[in-house]
Amino acid sequence: MAKICVIGSCSMDLVVTASKRPQVGETVLGDNFTTVPGGKGANQAVAAARLGAEVTMIGCIGDDFYGKAILDNFKRNGVVTTYVEPVTYAESGTAHIVLAEGDNSIIVVKGANDHVTPALVERALDAIRSADMVLVQQEIPEETVSYVSSLCHSIHVPLLLNPAPARPLSEAVIEQAAYLTPNEHECSILFSGMNKAEALRKYPGKLFITEGSSGVRYCDGEREVLVPTYQVEAIDTTGAGDTFNAAFAVALAEGGSIQASVKFANRAASLSVTKFGAQGGMPMRAEVEESL
């Protein structure tokens, strides 16, 4: 069983569905409202656990109703929560999501996620040392992402960095990460002044650009490879990227080839969008294997 350590955000998603997205100054009537656990870190932890990995989450929640719900959800999904710490001086993070016109728009309020500090990571060092793969995202402080990158590099634990939401990364962080998984927008920010082809050639086997319904593009050292995704009827695309990252990490940690790992991750991500909620559609291992 692969050991995965996820360092990142834990939030509650507040989701509105509507037939259209409001323009500036416009009010529209929504169809439905619900709350579901989310946050990029939590999503990736739950997805990896459902895919059969032994997962430890490192993060922060508020000492509030949402925090308790987030913690209970981890436990239901078999995620180890030893290093999920409640903070009394901040509310749990929230993501405010509008589902309309076949896609989503999201505003994230970080809340307690701003307190995922290098000190918290240091307290979880034993779990990180024993991991086959560490995942980190950018809904936590920039200094913590840099610290995690340096730490994993120094103790020789591979780091998969999902650079979302988009913000620039230092050259040191890019070099230290084993895998980078930006979407096209994030890639343009990370590698300003380079086109996709140039960035892929510079980081063969490290940079994997997710291109939505087109698939995932990377360079194998000689040529660009586009691994196509699977066509499905999408209900909710929230969390598809998180499912991809978790599945990619699990497959790599189990010793899969890059090509096979991307294919496995694409299949898991495609299944995740067929149900409502970031975590609602995240598949179990058997579902992915049966549908490959």
C-alpha positions as a Python dict, from the first residue, in 0.01 Angstrom:
ca = {
    (1, 'M'): (0, 0, 0),
    (2, 'A'): (136, 339, -103),
    (3, 'K'): (196, 590, 177),
    (4, 'I'): (84, 940, 81),
    (5, 'C'): (126, 1255, 289),
    (6, 'V'): (-85, 1557, 192),
    (7, 'I'): (5, 1904, 318),
    (8, 'G'): (-258, 2163, 238),
    (9, 'S'): (-594, 2322, 282),
    (10, 'C'): (-904, 2189, 455),
    (11, 'S'): (-1224, 2381, 385),
    (12, 'M'): (-1598, 2368, 359),
    (13, 'D'): (-1741, 2424, 12),
    (14, 'L'): (-2055, 2640, -6),
    (15, 'V'): (-2203, 2550, -343),
    (16, 'V'): (-2472, 2725, -545),
    (17, 'T'): (-2606, 2582, -870),
    (18, 'A'): (-2770, 2812, -1123),
    (19, 'S'): (-2860, 2816, -1491),
    (20, 'K'): (-2636, 3118, -1551),
    (21, 'R'): (-2352, 3304, -1383),
    (22, 'P'): (-2436, 3661, -1274),
    (23, 'Q'): (-2265, 3951, -1446),
    (24, 'V'): (-2137, 4252, -1253),
    (25, 'G'): (-2429, 4415, -1072),
    (26, 'E'): (-2671, 4137, -1172),
    (27, 'T'): (-2881, 3917, -943),
    (28, 'V'): (-2991, 3575, -1065),
    (29, 'L'): (-3202, 3306, -902),
    (30, 'G'): (-3016, 2990, -803),
    (31, 'D'): (-3145, 2635, -825),
    (32, 'N'): (-2981, 2478, -520),
    (33, 'F'): (-2745, 2539, -227),
    (34, 'T'): (-2544, 2284, -30),
    (35, 'T'): (-2234, 2253, 187),
    (36, 'V'): (-1977, 1980, 126),
    (37, 'P'): (-1621, 1925, 258),
    (38, 'G'): (-1348, 2054, 29),
    (39, 'G'): (-1018, 2238, 6),
    (40, 'K'): (-750, 2126, -237),
    (41, 'G'): (-548, 1946, 29),
    (42, 'A'): (-847, 1768, 180),
    (43, 'N'): (-979, 1675, -164),
    (44, 'Q'): (-648, 1517, -262),
    (45, 'A'): (-626, 1331, 68),
    (46, 'V'): (-975, 1183, 34),
    (47, 'A'): (-921, 1094, -331),
    (48, 'A'): (-593, 915, -253),
    (49, 'A'): (-752, 724, 35),
    (50, 'R'): (-1039, 606, -186),
    (51, 'L'): (-782, 485, -437),
    (52, 'G'): (-626, 258, -180),
    (53, 'A'): (-339, 461, -33),
    (54, 'E'): (-254, 504, 334),
    (55, 'V'): (-300, 880, 367),
    (56, 'T'): (-191, 1126, 635),
    (57, 'M'): (-329, 1480, 620),
    (58, 'I'): (-134, 1780, 754),
    (59, 'G'): (-342, 2095, 786),
    (60, 'C'): (-549, 2329, 1001),
    (61, 'I'): (-919, 2371, 1071),
    (62, 'G'): (-1111, 2620, 1280),
    (63, 'D'): (-1248, 2531, 1622),
    (64, 'D'): (-1600, 2555, 1480),
    (65, 'F'): (-1887, 2359, 1327),
    (66, 'Y'): (-1722, 2340, 984),
    (67, 'G'): (-1398, 2220, 1141),
    (68, 'K'): (-1572, 1931, 1314),
    (69, 'A'): (-1751, 1837, 991),
    (70, 'I'): (-1421, 1840, 799),
    (71, 'L'): (-1255, 1619, 1062),
    (72, 'D'): (-1546, 1373, 1067),
    (73, 'N'): (-1531, 1349, 688),
    (74, 'F'): (-1162, 1260, 698),
    (75, 'K'): (-1228, 984, 946),
    (76, 'R'): (-1514, 841, 738),
    (77, 'N'): (-1275, 820, 443),
    (78, 'G'): (-991, 658, 636),
    (79, 'V'): (-755, 957, 634),
    (80, 'V'): (-514, 981, 930),
    (81, 'T'): (-581, 1312, 1109),
    (82, 'T'): (-305, 1315, 1372),
    (83, 'Y'): (-163, 1634, 1221),
    (84, 'V'): (-490, 1815, 1141),
    (85, 'E'): (-478, 2085, 1408),
    (86, 'P'): (-772, 2303, 1519),
    (87, 'V'): (-695, 2672, 1573),
    (88, 'T'): (-908, 2888, 1801),
    (89, 'Y'): (-812, 3223, 1646),
    (90, 'A'): (-945, 3166, 1293),
    (91, 'E'): (-1252, 3017, 1132),
    (92, 'S'): (-1230, 2714, 907),
    (93, 'G'): (-1153, 2790, 545),
    (94, 'T'): (-1441, 2816, 301),
    (95, 'A'): (-1478, 2800, -76),
    (96, 'H'): (-1774, 2979, -234),
    (97, 'I'): (-1861, 2798, -555),
    (98, 'V'): (-2102, 2880, -835),
    (99, 'L'): (-2187, 2596, -1074),
    (100, 'A'): (-2337, 2738, -1392),
    (101, 'E'): (-2315, 2698, -1767),
    (102, 'G'): (-2126, 2370, -1744),
    (103, 'D'): (-1835, 2497, -1532),
    (104, 'N'): (-1747, 2648, -1195),
    (105, 'S'): (-1632, 2979, -1046),
    (106, 'I'): (-1470, 2973, -701),
    (107, 'I'): (-1373, 3228, -435),
    (108, 'V'): (-1159, 3085, -155),
    (109, 'V'): (-1141, 3235, 196),
    (110, 'K'): (-835, 3072, 352),
    (111, 'G'): (-922, 3117, 721),
    (112, 'A'): (-740, 2856, 932),
    (113, 'N'): (-547, 2740, 625),
    (114, 'D'): (-327, 3047, 664),
    (115, 'H'): (-193, 2882, 981),
    (116, 'V'): (-45, 2580, 805),
    (117, 'T'): (307, 2687, 897),
    (118, 'P'): (654, 2534, 865),
    (119, 'A'): (633, 2461, 1239),
    (120, 'L'): (324, 2242, 1183),
    (121, 'V'): (505, 2061, 901),
    (122, 'E'): (805, 2006, 1126),
    (123, 'R'): (582, 1841, 1388),
    (124, 'A'): (472, 1594, 1122),
    (125, 'L'): (826, 1508, 1013),
    (126, 'D'): (798, 1139, 1104),
    (127, 'A'): (497, 1097, 873),
    (128, 'I'): (671, 1284, 593),
    (129, 'R'): (989, 1076, 622),
    (130, 'S'): (793, 753, 588),
    (131, 'A'): (587, 869, 288),
    (132, 'D'): (630, 737, -65),
    (133, 'M'): (500, 1068, -200),
    (134, 'V'): (412, 1410, -56),
    (135, 'L'): (149, 1634, -215),
    (136, 'V'): (124, 2010, -162),
    (137, 'Q'): (-85, 2290, -319),
    (138, 'Q'): (-102, 2669, -290),
    (139, 'E'): (-403, 2740, -67),
    (140, 'I'): (-153, 2758, 222),
    (141, 'P'): (120, 3019, 285),
    (142, 'E'): (394, 3054, 27),
    (143, 'E'): (666, 3013, 290),
    (144, 'T'): (522, 2675, 386),
    (145, 'V'): (525, 2552, 28),
    (146, 'S'): (889, 2659, -1),
    (147, 'Y'): (973, 2489, 328),
    (148, 'V'): (802, 2165, 222),
    (149, 'S'): (987, 2170, -109),
    (150, 'S'): (1324, 2212, 59),
    (151, 'L'): (1245, 1955, 328),
    (152, 'C'): (1132, 1684, 85),
    (153, 'H'): (1434, 1745, -134),
    (154, 'S'): (1672, 1715, 163),
    (155, 'I'): (1523, 1388, 293),
    (156, 'H'): (1476, 1239, -56),
    (157, 'V'): (1097, 1207, -47),
    (158, 'P'): (940, 1290, -387),
    (159, 'L'): (714, 1595, -387),
    (160, 'L'): (420, 1645, -621),
    (161, 'L'): (345, 2018, -629),
    (162, 'N'): (6, 2119, -768),
    (163, 'P'): (61, 2496, -818),
    (164, 'A'): (-301, 2599, -768),
    (165, 'P'): (-426, 2863, -714),
    (166, 'A'): (-177, 3024, -949),
    (167, 'R'): (111, 3228, -813),
    (168, 'P'): (478, 3245, -916),
    (169, 'L'): (720, 2988, -776),
    (170, 'S'): (1090, 3036, -713),
    (171, 'E'): (1335, 2851, -934),
    (172, 'A'): (1450, 2660, -625),
    (173, 'V'): (1101, 2524, -555),
    (174, 'I'): (1054, 2424, -918),
    (175, 'E'): (1388, 2243, -922),
    (176, 'Q'): (1328, 2066, -590),
    (177, 'A'): (982, 1932, -675),
    (178, 'A'): (974, 1590, -839),
    (179, 'Y'): (651, 1664, -1026),
    (180, 'L'): (464, 1984, -1119),
    (181, 'T'): (102, 1968, -1236),
    (182, 'P'): (-26, 2312, -1347),
    (183, 'N'): (-320, 2370, -1574),
    (184, 'E'): (-263, 2590, -1880),
    (185, 'H'): (-337, 2916, -1695),
    (186, 'E'): (-109, 2825, -1403),
    (187, 'C'): (163, 2718, -1645),
    (188, 'S'): (161, 3061, -1812),
    (189, 'I'): (220, 3224, -1473),
    (190, 'L'): (489, 2979, -1360),
    (191, 'F'): (683, 3003, -1684),
    (192, 'S'): (625, 3360, -1796),
    (193, 'G'): (810, 3429, -2119),
    (194, 'M'): (806, 3064, -2226),
    (195, 'N'): (544, 2889, -2431),
    (196, 'K'): (418, 2545, -2332),
    (197, 'A'): (653, 2361, -2564),
    (198, 'E'): (957, 2541, -2424),
    (199, 'A'): (854, 2477, -2064),
    (200, 'L'): (791, 2109, -2132),
    (201, 'R'): (1130, 2065, -2299),
    (202, 'K'): (1301, 2235, -2004),
    (203, 'Y'): (1137, 2002, -1750),
    (204, 'P'): (1097, 1657, -1909),
    (205, 'G'): (935, 1403, -1680),
    (206, 'K'): (864, 1677, -1422),
    (207, 'L'): (611, 1912, -1578),
    (208, 'F'): (263, 1777, -1652),
    (209, 'I'): (19, 2032, -1795),
    (210, 'T'): (-347, 1946, -1747),
    (211, 'E'): (-555, 2064, -2041),
    (212, 'G'): (-909, 1989, -1928),
    (213, 'S'): (-1108, 1778, -2171),
    (214, 'S'): (-805, 1746, -2403),
    (215, 'G'): (-594, 1549, -2155),
    (216, 'V'): (-249, 1589, -1999),
    (217, 'R'): (67, 1696, -2182),
    (218, 'Y'): (428, 1624, -2086),
    (219, 'C'): (770, 1570, -2244),
    (220, 'D'): (934, 1229, -2221),
    (221, 'G'): (1278, 1371, -2296),
    (222, 'E'): (1246, 1333, -2671),
    (223, 'R'): (897, 1444, -2769),
    (224, 'E'): (574, 1589, -2634),
    (225, 'V'): (316, 1332, -2528),
    (226, 'L'): (-54, 1409, -2494),
    (227, 'V'): (-242, 1150, -2291),
    (228, 'P'): (-609, 1197, -2378),
    (229, 'T'): (-876, 1205, -2114),
    (230, 'Y'): (-1198, 1002, -2115),
    (231, 'Q'): (-1518, 1157, -2247),
    (232, 'V'): (-1804, 1161, -1996),
    (233, 'E'): (-2114, 1366, -1928),
    (234, 'A'): (-1993, 1615, -1667),
    (235, 'I'): (-2221, 1706, -1377),
    (236, 'D'): (-1972, 1901, -1162),
    (237, 'T'): (-1607, 1965, -1254),
    (238, 'T'): (-1513, 2084, -903),
    (239, 'G'): (-1234, 1865, -767),
    (240, 'A'): (-1139, 1701, -1097),
    (241, 'G'): (-788, 1843, -1080),
    (242, 'D'): (-751, 1729, -720),
    (243, 'T'): (-862, 1379, -816),
    (244, 'F'): (-607, 1377, -1099),
    (245, 'N'): (-325, 1481, -866),
    (246, 'A'): (-414, 1226, -601),
    (247, 'A'): (-448, 942, -852),
    (248, 'F'): (-125, 1040, -1028),
    (249, 'A'): (60, 1040, -694),
    (250, 'V'): (-84, 704, -590),
    (251, 'A'): (4, 540, -921),
    (252, 'L'): (359, 678, -918),
    (253, 'A'): (408, 581, -554),
    (254, 'E'): (307, 227, -644),
    (255, 'G'): (581, 216, -907),
    (256, 'G'): (373, 283, -1218),
    (257, 'S'): (530, 426, -1531),
    (258, 'I'): (462, 789, -1613),
    (259, 'Q'): (239, 699, -1908),
    (260, 'A'): (37, 444, -1710),
    (261, 'S'): (13, 676, -1409),
    (262, 'V'): (-123, 964, -1619),
    (263, 'K'): (-374, 731, -1784),
    (264, 'F'): (-489, 604, -1443),
    (265, 'A'): (-518, 961, -1312),
    (266, 'N'): (-710, 1076, -1620),
    (267, 'R'): (-960, 796, -1572),
    (268, 'A'): (-1009, 877, -1203),
    (269, 'A'): (-1057, 1248, -1283),
    (270, 'S'): (-1309, 1174, -1557),
    (271, 'L'): (-1516, 964, -1318),
    (272, 'S'): (-1503, 1236, -1051),
    (273, 'V'): (-1699, 1486, -1262),
    (274, 'T'): (-2000, 1259, -1310),
    (275, 'K'): (-2140, 1334, -963),
    (276, 'F'): (-2203, 1647, -755),
    (277, 'G'): (-1943, 1793, -518),
    (278, 'A'): (-1566, 1806, -516),
    (279, 'Q'): (-1549, 1479, -322),
    (280, 'G'): (-1890, 1342, -416),
    (281, 'G'): (-1771, 1183, -738),
    (282, 'M'): (-1420, 1081, -631),
    (283, 'P'): (-1403, 713, -727),
    (284, 'M'): (-1297, 406, -536),
    (285, 'R'): (-1002, 205, -669),
    (286, 'A'): (-1221, -70, -813),
    (287, 'E'): (-1427, 181, -1015),
    (288, 'V'): (-1116, 316, -1185),
    (289, 'E'): (-964, -23, -1260),
    (290, 'E'): (-1288, -163, -1396),
    (291, 'S'): (-1335, 132, -1632),
    (292, 'L'): (-978, 155, -1767),
}
